Amino acid sequence: MNAREKEEYLREYEILKKKGKPFFPYAIMKDSVMMLIVAGVLIAMSIIMGAEQGPKADPTTTTYTPRPEWYFFYLFELLRVIKPPALVPVATIGIPTICMVLLLLLPFYDRGPERVPWKRPIATTTGIMVIIAMALLTYKGAVAGSPSEIELATSPQYEQGKAIVAESGCLACHAIGENGAHGGLGPDLTDIGSKIPKEAIKQSVTIGPGIMPSFQGLGEENLNAVADYLASLNGED
Ligand code: HEC
C-alpha cells in the first residue's frame, strides 16, 4: 500500500466512522437478541424432541471401542500417526497449542493492510493447507480401524486365532505389526513364531508368565487357535 492509497483509506475510514453506530448499545443489543433466540430454540427443541442419549453405559464391557467426537478425529488421527511414545506429548499438546498461539498472534505478525484473499498469498495458501490437512486427518480418523484390530494380513486358517488375540486384550501389552502397544509391558509378538515353538506359545498364553495374566479361561480350542495364529507370525509378511 503506497502513501496515496493509505491517505485514501484513512479518509474513507473517517467518513465510515462518522456514519457508523457505536458498539454499545447497538451491536450489543443485536447480539443479545440473537443469543436469546438461539437459546430459546435449543430449549424448545430439547423439550419437544428430547435428547438422544445412546445406550446405557455398561462398565463390564470388554469390546467397547472408545472413539472421540467427530470434530476431534483429526487430533485422534494425529495421535495414531505419531507412534513413538516420546513424541506423543508433541502431537497432543505441542502441535495444537502452537497452531492456536499462531492464530491468536496473527493480527500482530501479519500487518499487511490487504484483505482480498488473492492479494495475501501466504495467508491464503496456509489457510487452505490447514483446512486440507484437517479434512484429511478427520477422514482418516473416521475410517480408522478400532484399537483392538490387527491389520497384519494372515492366511484364512489363522483368522479365528487372530480374532481371539484381537479381542482378548493382548494388544494392551503386546505389539503385533503396526497395532498394539509398542514399547508396552510385553514383548513385541510380530515375529514370535520365529522365536519360540507353538507349544511354548500355548504354554505362555495358558499360564501367563510373569505379570501376564493367565488366559486358560479361553478354553482349549481357543488356546490352540491363538497358538496356531501366533506361531504363523514369523515377521516375513
Ligand atoms: C498385562 C499385560 C499382558 C497381557 C494382557 C498379555 N500379555 Fe503376553 N506377556 C506379557 C509379558 C510382560 C510377557 C513376558 C513375561 C515374562 O517372560 O516374564 C508376556 C509374554 C508373552 C508370550 C511369550 C513371549 C516370549 O517371547 O516368550 C506370549 C506368546 C504372549 N505373551 C502372548 C500373549 C497373548 C496371546 C495375550 C492375549 C491372549 C497376551 N500375551 C496378553 C504381558 C501381557
Residues whose N, C-alpha, C, O or C-beta is under 5 A from the ligand:
A	BS01	HEC	S168 G169 C170 C173 L185 G186 P187 I201 S204 V205 P209 G210 I211 M212 P213 F215
